[in-house]
Amino acid sequence: METGKVEVPLSSAYRLLHPRLVVLVSCVDEAGKANVITLAWSMPVSINPPIVAISIAPKRYSHQLIEKTKEFVVNIPTMDIVRETLFCGRRSGKTCDKFKETRLTPLPAKMVQPPIIKECVAHLECKLHKQITVGDHTLFIGRVLTAYADDGVFDDKFDLKKVKPIYHMGGDDFVTLVPEIVSPRL
Ligand SMILES: Cc1cc2nc3c(=O)[nH]c(=O)nc-3n(C[C@H](O)[C@H](O)[C@H](O)COP(=O)(O)O)c2cc1C
């Protein structure tokens, strides 16, 4: 039967789940030196207690930092810093200081060692709850200790007239959302 469906290679099946919200995760080494990694693979997994998960390949420098120091901050960047966001996803903290190179500003977090990123609009401070190897990535599951956003951009939902979140299509391509909200009545 002709279904009108075409096969997608299994190696790119995950792209059917894109575009995905991009986050900048900050972490530290044992001496307290900060690094930042760009991630498209993050998700909330529990409301109460508040828990989020991020998926990081073992070869990333940030993987070894989070495994050792067991803390991270999920920062939400916007289109204002899309270049810096791509940079942090294409260079490794093993060989460069991404805060210095991008001029993103580290500010002290409230409850964890890794800094928050000033230019981001929201921050979730997390303590590692559990890590699970899943195929070629590690799922770092983090308990959210505290979360906060820039004044005036978030009132239980982001105000998309003020905030342009970054979504990753694939490769070097990003999109954002237009504030056309649909609320079906059931
Ligand atoms: C838009 C974008 C999204 C990315 N998402 C992920 C991801 O979800 N998981 C991952 O392991 N790497 C992801 N990467 C790749 C890492 O960000 C990249 O390898 C980075 O240089 C690792 O930095 P580090 O070695 O300092 O940890 C992504 C890269 C980009 C540009």
The ligand as a Gaussian input file, in Angstrom:
#p B3LYP/6-31G(d) Opt

LIG

0 1
 C       23.268000      23.252000      19.027000
 C       24.129000      22.173000      19.633000
 C       23.549000      21.219000      20.452000
 C       24.337000      20.219000      21.050000
 N       23.737000      19.289000      21.852000
 C       24.496000      18.358000      22.467000
 C       23.891000      17.408000      23.363000
 O       22.701000      17.438000      23.629000
 N       24.707000      16.477000      23.953000
 C       26.059000      16.436000      23.720000
 O       26.756000      15.567000      24.264000
 N       26.651000      17.332000      22.885000
 C       25.914000      18.289000      22.271000
 N       26.505000      19.204000      21.454000
 C       27.954000      19.145000      21.238000
 C       28.746000      19.813000      22.386000
 O       28.179000      21.041000      22.763000
 C       30.199000      20.055000      21.897000
 O       30.815000      18.810000      21.614000
 C       31.040000      20.881000      22.848000
 O       32.149000      21.362000      22.134000
 C       31.520000      20.088000      24.056000
 O       32.209000      20.953000      24.907000
 P       33.143000      20.462000      26.107000
 O       34.169000      19.504000      25.506000
 O       33.772000      21.719000      26.626000
 O       32.282000      19.786000      27.103000
 C       25.734000      20.188000      20.823000
 C       26.314000      21.153000      19.991000
 C       25.516000      22.145000      19.408000
 C       26.157000      23.186000      18.527000

